Amino acid sequence: MCRNIHTLHIFEPAATDDEVEAAALQYVRKISGSTKPSQVNAEAFDRAVAEIAHITRHLLEDLVTTAPPKDREVEAQKAKERSAKRFATV
């Protein structure tokens, strides 16, 4: 999975529209191999982002879990710690 796409499920508060659209954009960029489409492909690119964001919202609404919600700040701190450990210079 693309490193820039983050888990959006099981967070309190729920994922925002901006987070869903950012994930959809990253997905389309990864699949298309383009960060900025040409003018001729812009409509297809934008439509794909919108459709993937729409489906993602439905998916997040429909998922069921018994796991407790995660805290964004705690998860961000864990990610920073993993990154520091991974890229630490010896």
Secondary structure, DSSP 8 states (H G I E B T S, - for coil): --TT----TTBSS---HHHHHHHHHHHHHHHHT-SS--HHHHHHHHHHHHHHHHHHHHHHHH----S--B-HHHHHHHHHHHHHHHT---
